[in-house]
Amino acid sequence: MSLSADGSSGGDGETLAELIARRGIEDPDAVFLEDARSERVIRYRDLVELPARAAALGAEAVLIAPEDPIDFALVYLAVLAAGLRAAPVAPDSSAAALETLAGQFPGSAVVVRALDELPAAAHAAPSGERGSAVLFTSGSTGTPKGVELSEEQLLHVARAVAAHNELSPEDRGYNPLPLFHINAEVVALLATLVAGGTLVLDRRFHRTGFWELMRERRVTWINAVPAILAILAKEPVEAPRGLRFIRSASAPLPDPVAAAFDGVPLIVSYGMTEAASQITATPLDGSAPRGSVGRAVGAELEVRDDDGALLPAASVGLIWIRGRGVISHYFGDVAADRFDKDGWLRTGDLGSVDADGFVTLVGRSDDVINRGGELVYPADVEDVLLGDARVREAVVVAKPDEVLGQVPVAFVIPDGDETDAESLRVALLERAAAELPRHLRPVELTVTDELPRAATGKVQRARIRAALQEDDA
């Protein structure tokens, strides 16, 4: 099954530098960025001088590491618009890690940790070239790979996101996600700039007073991940009247969590760094089938078998993508086998496409558990465990087994400190025995307070599997 959708808005030929200049002329006093925890604001006129200041750095690449999210956003835009390579990194990166990353670039590289480290422009001017962003994937399927996205690719996807979400200058987004990841950079920052709206930036998500903050800041849409929504779902949802939608990305959104937001439009999306964030998204009108991540937006998507042959509708297979926002190679030309001769990228995800073009994911190919020849998709088990109201999060991974090769084991995080771990463990094993076929039932279940995570909140399953393999050795 193959499908495609453009979904982009106009202005595709406009560069980032031209867009910033235009905003400074047409909407100079409009607020572009707000700090969620202070009165600091950045107006569109404040962006105009930034590209020249970044050009004055005199470097080919800039490692962007401000702790303050507004500083991070402004340095990122400045470097891109100056025609340089922007390398967003975690603000708490060690000096050794920064030195290693700087060594990945053939030319000179500098580190910028605050906006005031950008020099005065003096006689500097942007190169006239278009910049790029270089990010390193989280390594969910192995060693992290460098991804370089051109300014054209970033803006193409940002325009597709803005069009799909129907963003306008009246919109006020809220983003607590880290800006050194592609989601916040494109879905929040660049899409807001394209639409001419306002973005409220937060250093991190705070459960206490969340809905009060949304009302105070007059937020019309929220950029979130399932880990945030799962926390909010444990209490009555008090969404403000002006909230148009909540967007969920980065990981599957469990059905019980989605159900807690009944009455609040949810956009569930699927994306990856290699596609400049968004690949698919559900419609604003809520018409997507239950469990779907929507239709392709700004990209092409195919489902193929292990030999690369196109599969019919509703068949589960490997997801391949191609499009203006999708890379054609990795930084340093590693992992070339993930691309075919026609420019399609094998994502490593498994899923299906129905006759109406809606995509459903069943997991990553590396996450599927082969239990003696019977395939176990972790989501099928996790959904059952999440049916217990005492469970905040459930993760099922493969554990080595001498007889069957692999068996499923589960880890759950309870909701609240008062839950008795042993009684919950027993209840969940009984629930699994009652609701799941034998091959899907976890052979072990551990109740824990925490699991290894990436900065976006996504559970790092590869680290859990690696730990289980070490224990089995």
C-alpha positions in Angstrom: 0.0 0.0 0.0 1.3 3.4 -1.0 0.1 6.9 -0.3 1.2 10.5 -0.4 0.0 14.0 0.5 1.6 17.4 0.2 -0.3 19.3 2.8 2.1 22.3 2.6 1.2 25.9 2.5 2.4 28.5 0.1 5.7 30.4 0.1 7.8 27.3 -0.6 10.5 29.4 -2.4 11.0 31.8 0.5 14.2 31.4 2.5 14.3 31.5 6.2 16.3 34.8 6.1 13.6 36.3 3.8 10.8 35.0 6.0 12.4 36.6 9.1 12.9 39.9 7.2 9.3 39.9 6.0 7.9 39.2 9.5 10.0 42.1 10.8 8.4 44.4 8.2 4.8 43.1 8.2 4.4 42.3 11.9 7.2 44.0 13.8 5.4 44.5 17.1 3.6 41.0 17.1 4.9 38.7 19.8 6.8 35.7 18.4 8.1 34.0 21.6 7.0 34.2 25.3 8.7 32.7 28.3 6.1 30.6 30.2 7.7 31.4 33.6 8.5 35.2 33.2 7.4 38.3 31.4 10.1 38.0 28.7 8.8 38.3 25.2 10.5 38.4 21.7 8.8 40.4 19.0 9.2 39.7 15.3 11.3 42.8 14.9 13.8 41.4 17.3 14.7 38.6 14.8 15.9 40.8 12.0 19.5 41.4 13.3 20.1 37.8 14.3 21.4 36.3 11.0 24.2 38.9 10.7 25.2 38.3 14.3 25.5 34.6 13.7 27.5 35.2 10.5 30.0 37.2 12.6 30.9 34.0 14.5 33.0 33.1 11.5 32.4 29.4 11.9 31.1 26.7 9.5 29.1 25.0 12.2 27.6 26.1 15.5 26.8 23.7 18.4 23.7 25.3 20.0 23.5 24.7 23.8 21.7 27.5 25.6 19.8 26.3 28.8 17.2 29.1 28.3 14.7 28.0 25.7 14.2 31.4 24.2 17.9 31.9 23.8 18.1 28.4 22.3 15.3 29.2 19.8 16.9 32.5 18.7 20.4 31.2 18.3 19.0 28.3 16.3 17.1 30.6 13.9 20.1 32.9 13.6 22.5 30.2 12.7 20.2 28.7 10.1 19.3 32.0 8.5 23.0 32.9 8.3 23.6 29.9 6.1 25.6 27.9 8.6 25.3 24.4 10.0 23.2 24.4 13.2 23.9 21.5 15.6 21.4 21.6 18.5 22.7 19.7 21.5 21.6 19.1 25.1 22.5 22.1 27.3 23.9 19.8 29.9 26.3 18.1 27.4 29.8 17.7 28.9 32.9 19.4 27.4 34.1 16.1 26.2 30.8 15.3 24.4 30.8 18.8 22.7 34.4 18.3 21.6 33.5 14.9 20.1 30.5 16.4 18.2 32.6 19.4 17.0 35.0 16.9 15.5 32.3 15.6 13.3 32.4 18.7 11.1 35.0 19.2 8.4 35.2 23.0 9.0 35.4 25.1 12.1 32.8 24.7 14.9 32.0 26.8 17.9 29.8 26.3 20.9 27.1 29.0 21.8 25.5 28.7 25.2 23.6 31.9 25.4 22.2 34.6 23.0 24.6 37.2 24.3 27.5 35.0 23.0 26.5 36.0 19.5 28.8 38.9 18.5 27.6 42.3 17.3 27.1 42.1 13.6 29.7 44.8 12.8 30.3 44.4 9.0 29.3 40.7 8.9 26.5 39.6 6.6 24.9 36.2 6.0 26.6 34.1 3.3 23.6 34.0 1.0 23.7 30.2 1.3 20.9 28.3 3.0 21.8 26.7 6.3 21.1 23.2 7.6 20.5 21.5 10.9 22.6 18.5 12.0 21.0 16.2 14.6 21.9 12.8 16.0 19.1 10.3 16.3 18.3 8.8 19.7 19.6 5.4 18.6 16.4 3.4 19.3 17.6 0.8 16.8 21.3 0.9 17.6 24.2 3.4 17.3 22.9 7.1 16.9 23.3 8.4 13.3 23.8 12.0 12.2 21.0 13.5 10.2 21.5 16.7 8.2 18.4 18.5 7.2 18.6 21.4 4.8 16.8 24.6 5.5 14.5 23.8 2.5 13.5 20.5 4.1 12.9 22.0 7.5 10.7 24.8 6.1 8.8 22.4 3.8 7.7 20.3 6.8 7.1 23.3 8.9 4.7 24.6 6.2 3.0 21.3 6.0 2.5 21.2 9.8 1.2 24.7 9.9 -1.3 24.0 7.1 -2.5 20.7 8.6 -2.9 22.3 12.0 -4.6 25.4 10.5 -2.2 27.7 12.4 -2.8 31.4 12.0 -1.3 34.7 13.5 -4.0 34.4 16.2 -2.7 31.0 17.5 -0.7 30.8 20.7 1.2 27.5 21.0 2.8 26.0 24.1 5.9 23.9 24.0 7.6 22.3 27.0 9.6 19.8 24.8 13.4 20.2 24.4 14.5 22.3 21.5 17.5 20.1 20.7 15.1 17.6 19.2 13.5 17.9 15.8 9.9 18.0 17.0 10.1 21.2 18.9 12.3 22.8 16.3 9.9 22.2 13.4 6.5 21.5 14.8 6.6 24.3 17.4 9.3 26.9 16.5 9.4 26.9 12.6 5.7 26.2 12.1 4.8 29.1 14.4 7.2 31.4 12.5 5.6 30.3 9.2 2.1 31.0 10.5 3.1 34.3 12.1 1.8 33.2 15.5 3.1 33.2 19.1 4.9 30.3 20.8 5.1 30.0 24.6 8.3 28.2 25.6 8.7 26.3 28.8 11.9 24.7 30.2 10.0 21.6 31.1 6.6 20.2 31.8 5.1 20.9 35.3 2.0 18.9 36.3 1.1 21.4 39.1 -0.8 24.4 37.8 -0.7 23.2 34.2 -4.2 24.1 33.2 -4.0 27.4 35.1 -0.9 28.3 33.0 -2.7 27.4 29.8 -5.5 29.8 30.7 -3.2 32.5 31.8 -1.2 32.4 28.6 -4.3 32.0 26.4 -2.9 28.9 24.8 -4.7 27.7 21.7 -2.7 24.5 21.1 -0.2 22.3 23.0 2.8 20.4 21.6 3.1 17.3 23.8 4.2 13.7 24.0 2.3 10.7 25.4 4.4 10.8 28.7 3.0 14.3 29.4 -0.6 13.4 28.4 -0.5 10.2 30.6 0.3 12.4 33.6 -2.4 14.9 32.8 -4.9 12.1 32.2 -4.7 11.0 35.8 -6.7 14.0 36.9 -9.8 15.7 35.5 -8.8 17.5 32.3 -9.5 21.2 32.7 -8.8 22.5 29.2 -9.4 26.2 28.6 -12.2 27.3 26.3 -9.8 28.6 23.7 -7.8 25.4 23.3 -8.1 24.2 19.7 -6.1 21.0 19.9 -3.4 19.0 21.6 -0.7 17.5 19.4 0.9 14.2 20.5 4.1 12.8 19.0 7.3 10.9 19.7 5.6 7.6 20.9 2.3 5.7 20.6 -0.6 7.3 22.5 -2.4 4.6 24.6 -6.1 4.4 24.1 -6.9 4.9 27.9 -4.9 8.2 27.8 -6.6 9.4 24.6 -10.0 8.6 26.2 -9.3 10.9 29.1 -9.2 13.9 26.7 -12.7 13.3 25.4 -14.0 16.6 24.1 -10.5 18.0 23.5 -9.3 17.6 19.8 -6.2 15.4 19.7 -3.8 15.3 16.7 -1.9 12.1 16.9 1.2 12.1 14.7 4.0 9.9 13.5 7.4 11.2 12.6 11.2 10.9 12.9 14.3 13.0 12.7 15.1 11.7 9.2 11.8 13.3 7.9 12.3 16.6 9.7 9.7 15.5 12.2 6.2 14.8 10.8 5.3 12.0 8.5 1.6 11.5 9.2 -1.0 13.2 11.4 -4.7 12.6 12.2 -7.2 15.2 11.0 -8.4 18.0 13.3 -12.0 16.8 12.9 -11.2 13.6 14.8 -12.2 11.4 11.9 -9.2 9.0 12.1 -9.9 5.4 13.1 -9.1 4.3 16.7 -5.4 3.7 17.1 -4.4 5.4 13.8 -1.6 7.9 13.5 -3.4 9.6 10.5 -2.6 10.0 6.9 0.7 11.1 5.2 1.3 14.9 5.4 4.0 16.3 3.2 5.5 12.9 2.5 5.0 9.6 0.7 4.6 6.4 2.6 4.6 2.7 1.5 4.2 -0.6 3.3 6.4 -3.4 2.0 7.3 -6.9 2.9 10.8 -8.1 3.9 11.8 -8.4 0.3 10.8 -4.9 -0.6 7.5 -5.7 -2.4 4.6 -3.4 -2.0 1.9 -4.9 0.3 -1.9 -4.6 -0.2 -4.1 -2.4 2.1 -4.4 -3.4 5.7 -1.3 -5.7 5.5 1.3 -5.3 8.2 4.8 -4.6 6.9 7.8 -2.4 6.9 7.2 1.3 6.5 9.2 3.2 3.8 9.0 7.0 3.3 10.1 9.5 0.7 9.6 13.2 0.1 10.9 16.7 0.1 11.4 16.6 3.8 13.1 13.2 4.0 16.9 12.8 3.9 18.5 10.9 1.1 21.6 9.8 3.1 23.0 10.0 6.6 25.7 12.4 7.8 29.0 10.7 6.8 27.1 8.4 4.5 26.6 5.7 7.1 23.7 3.1 7.0 23.4 3.4 3.2 21.5 0.1 3.1 18.4 1.9 4.5 17.9 3.7 1.2 16.8 2.2 -2.1 17.7 3.3 -5.5 14.6 5.5 -5.8 15.3 7.5 -2.7 12.9 5.6 -0.3 14.0 5.3 3.3 13.3 2.2 5.4 12.1 3.6 8.7 12.5 0.5 10.8 8.8 0.8 11.8 6.1 -1.7 11.2 2.5 -0.8 10.3 -0.3 -0.9 7.9 -2.3 1.5 5.7 -6.1 1.0 5.3 -8.1 1.6 2.1 -8.7 5.2 3.2 -5.0 6.0 3.7 -5.0 5.9 7.5 -1.7 4.5 9.0 -1.6 2.3 12.0 1.7 1.4 13.7 2.4 -1.9 15.5 5.9 -1.1 16.7 9.5 -1.0 15.5 10.9 -4.0 13.7 13.6 -4.4 16.5 10.8 -4.3 19.1 8.8 -7.2 17.8 9.3 -10.3 19.9 9.7 -13.7 18.2 8.5 -16.2 20.7 9.3 -19.6 19.2 8.0 -18.5 15.8 5.0 -16.5 17.1 5.3 -12.8 16.8 4.4 -10.6 19.7 3.8 -6.9 19.1 4.5 -5.1 22.4 1.6 -2.6 21.9 -0.9 -5.5 22.0 0.3 -6.5 25.5 0.8 -2.9 26.8 -2.8 -1.9 25.9 -4.1 -4.7 28.2 -1.9 -3.7 31.1 -2.8 0.0 30.7 -6.4 -1.1 31.1 -5.8 -1.2 34.9 -6.3 2.3 36.2 -3.4 2.0 38.6 -0.9 1.8 35.7 0.6 5.0 34.4 2.9 3.4 31.8 3.6 -0.1 30.5 6.5 -1.3 28.4 7.0 -4.8 27.0 10.3 -6.0 25.6 12.1 -9.2 24.6 14.1 -11.2 27.0 16.5 -14.0 25.7 15.2 -17.5 26.2 17.2 -20.7 25.6 14.2 -22.7 24.3 12.0 -20.1 22.6 14.6 -17.6 21.5 12.7 -14.7 23.0 9.9 -14.2 25.5 8.0 -11.0 26.5 8.6 -9.4 29.8 6.8 -6.3 31.1 7.7 -3.2 33.1 5.0 -1.0 34.5 5.1 2.3 36.3 2.2 2.7 38.8 0.2 5.9 39.1 0.9 7.2 42.6 3.2 6.2 45.4 0.5 4.5 47.4 0.1 1.5 45.1 1.2 -1.8 46.6 3.7 -3.1 44.0 3.2 -6.8 44.7 -0.6 -6.7 44.6 -0.4 -4.8 41.3 2.1 -7.2 39.8 -0.2 -10.2 40.7 -3.3 -8.4 39.4 -1.7 -7.5 36.1 -0.4 -11.1 35.5 -3.9 -12.3 36.2 -5.4 -9.7 33.8 -2.9 -10.8 31.1 -3.8 -14.4 31.6 -7.5 -13.6 31.3 -7.4 -11.3 28.2 -4.4 -12.4 26.2 -3.5 -15.6 24.2 -0.8 -17.6 25.9 2.0 -16.5 23.5 1.3 -12.8 24.3 1.4 -13.1 28.0 4.5 -11.7 29.7 6.5 -14.3 31.5 7.7 -11.7 34.0 6.3 -8.4 35.2 8.2 -5.8 37.2 6.7 -2.8 38.9 9.2 0.1 38.9 9.4 3.8 39.6 11.4 4.7 36.5 12.6 3.6 33.1 15.4 4.8 30.9 14.3 7.7 28.7 15.4 10.0 26.0 15.1 13.8 26.5 11.6 13.8 24.9 10.3 11.3 27.4 10.4 8.3 25.1 11.3 5.1 26.8 14.6 3.7 25.5 13.6 0.1 24.9 17.1 -0.8 23.5 18.7 0.0 26.8 16.2 -2.2 28.6 16.8 -5.1 26.2 20.5 -4.6 26.6 20.2 -4.9 30.4 18.2 -8.0 30.1 20.7 -9.6 27.8 23.5 -8.7 30.3 21.5 -10.3 33.1 21.0 -13.4 31.0 24.7 -13.7 30.1 
